[in-house]
Structure formats: C-alpha cells, structure tokens
Amino acid sequence: MKKPTRANHPPAVTLPAGNRALVDPIYQSVKFEFDDVDTTLAALRGKQPGFFYSRVANPTTRQLELLLAEMQGRDDAIVTGSGMGAVATVLLSLLRQGDHVLGFVETYAPTRRMLQRILGRFGVTLTLLGIADLAGVERVLAARPTRLVLFESPTNPVTKLADIERITGLAHRHGALAVLDNSFAGLHNHGQFDIDLYIHSLTKFASGHSDVMGGAVIGRSELMRTIRQDHILIGAILDPHAAFLVLRGLKTYSLRYRAMCDSAQRIAEFLAVHPAVGRVHYPGLPSHPQHVLARAQMQDFGGVVAFDLAGGPGAATAFCEALELFGLTASVGSTESLVMAPQMLKAHDLTAEEQRLSGVSESTVRLSIGIEDIEDLLADVTQALERAQA
Ligand SMILES: Cc1ncc(COP(=O)(O)O)c(C=O)c1O
C-alpha cells in the first residue's frame, strides 16, 4: 500500500477482550459500515441494530440521549445543535398549518420570535399571556383548539414560577400538549409532572463550561418516535465532539448546580437587605410571591438571581460595569458568574403592556451565579453596589 492510501486506511487498534477505556471514545465519524450489503440494508431498515450515518444516529450522541432521558426521568431524548435547535425540532415536527399555540410574555424571546416569524408564515398563531394568569389559560384553551402550551419555569429573567401542575392539567383537559422548556430548572427538576415534552438548552447548566452549545428534547417513546422522524430531516443535530463535551460536563452537573444554588441563595439574601437594592427576584427568598409554590414543585431554587437597583437605570448600568468577576454577557449556568444589564434584557418585540406584565424594569439586572468562592462573589457584588451608589 502506498503512503497516501495507507494514510486513509490506517492500522486498526482494537482493545483486547476485557480491556476498556474508562472514558468512552468519541465516535467522531460521520459514516459507519458493515461488511456486506444485506446487513447494511437490514440495519437501515431497523431490522438489526447498527449505525450508518451520523445525522440519523451516532454512538456518542446516542449515549448522551440515553443519559439525558434518565436524568429527566423519561423514555427517550433527541439531542440538537443548540437549545433553539430543540425548540425548532419540536415546533416543526408537531405543528401543522393553522395550529394555535399558547405561550407567555415571559417565554424566551427567540422562542416567541420563532413562533411569530417562522411558524407564522405557515399560518400558526400564538397567544401570549402572563405566566401567572391561570384564568386566562383556561379561557384561551376553552375558546380555541390549541395544539400545544409552551412554557418555562422559573422564567427569564425575573424567576417567576409557572404552576406546572395546573397549566399541564388545563392543557391536557383541552387536548393540548404540555411542553416545558426546563433549561433554567435543570434536568433534576419537574420530572414528577405530566409534561409531554421537556426542552433543554444544554448550553447552560448541563454542559456548564461556556464552551459548547447543545439542546435536547425529552419525552415518552411514541411522541419521541414521531419527532425523531422529522428531526432526521430537519438536521439540527449535535456533533459527536459537542456531545462528548456535554457528557463530560454532566459528570459534575449535580455538584455544580448545588453549589450555584447555595451561592445564589446567599447572594439573594445579601441583596434583599442592601439599601441600594429595590426588589430581589429569587424563588428561594420567603419574600418571593411564589416561594411556597417553589418549595412544593422544585428541589432547589436555581442559580439565577435578578434584582432591581433602587437608584434606577443609571445605577443598574454602573453596577454591571463595576463587577469584576461577573462576565457581562449572555446565558446562564456557567462555572463563571455572569451579569446582564437592563438594556440587554429588554424584550423589544413585546408591547409596552406586555413588557409591564413581564416584570422586567429599566433597572432590572440578572445574575447567573457560577462556582467561584462565595466570599469573593459577595465582595465583588458589594464593591459594585457601592460604586453604583456613588
Ligand atoms: C429558556 C431558554 N430556552 C432556550 C434557549 C436557547 O438555547 P441556545 O442558546 O442553546 O440555543 C435559551 C438560551 O438562553 C433559554 O434561556
């Protein structure tokens, strides 16, 4: 064999029987082969197990799917290239022309925009309510056939809670699917509810290290089978290397999430009594209007703390810029603490009334708490509040 040929057919290295890698290898291969056509066709037709083409299935992404399904307590998962890839996969595979969707003003803005801008072109309509408006949910579902109710809890950024049991019950009573974007609460929360589909942005707490994007749809087998048929055609897949990074992140998910919640609670309590701070939005505070609901439906209260600066928008900007350990950037759930200023949180697609309903003010700041030492984080918040007051 000449060298260019050998370079394309390198020597095989197989592990002897009884010898395993402690960390599974990344199957960074688009293609998989069998020795003959009949076996290949049997695998392609699902008559025998096997892999063929990574847009359809890949051992590394499949390992991640199986793990995520178990962590969320459901039958199966599909992983996607981003959280929005998961949202798109769900919407494009379940909605038909003319369908109606119930969403909320607190829903992640790109999800709202996908429904309005992309699905709207196919005649899909969207009604937006406030997440606490259960009477409105009942009224809208009774008035219009609705394909799905899409919601989040806690909501972004001011950590309102959806009453998951009530919303899910209302959706099912009126023949709609209950779809929960569980990215903020995490894979260990909300498994006890009769949710049809969970959506996750793996970019956040699941992977945790700000170095990989991913998404997941998790649910029961029949629904997932239907979605997978379309997912393979839509092609919003996760690359095996990205899946490996998410798998690696998940090894420390529980430790990271617990540490973030502990620090978030300390910071929320500190902010709640600080004179430069108006209102603090954190479900773990007894002053949170849904603290009792949070205790009942969540195992913990999350790593996101929002608050309003008493000194108004100028003080909020000064606070964000004065922080030294918090990155002034998007997303939540990283090992590094992050901050978003009011101007970055403003939802321009909402009407003035919807913006008021969302509870985000001109002086609202969102903190995503990382795993740095809590004393360092408190010292940084303290000095930034002092500078914001100056
Ligand atoms: C609640 C929620 N859902 C979905 C997404 C989208 O995830 P990604 O950025 O991975 O596409 C985000 C991102 O911030 C989010 O906060």
The ligand as an ORCA input file, in Angstrom:
! r2SCAN-3c Opt
* xyz 0 1
  C     -35.079     29.181     28.457
  C     -34.222     29.066     27.252
  N     -34.563     28.245     26.255
  C     -33.819     28.098     25.136
  C     -32.661     28.811     24.983
  C     -31.864     28.658     23.715
  O     -30.732     27.918     23.944
  P     -29.434     28.016     22.999
  O     -28.810     29.354     23.260
  O     -28.627     26.842     23.423
  O     -29.931     27.917     21.585
  C     -32.244     29.687     25.981
  C     -30.980     30.454     25.830
  O     -30.711     31.375     26.557
  C     -33.053     29.830     27.140
  O     -32.716     30.677     28.124
*
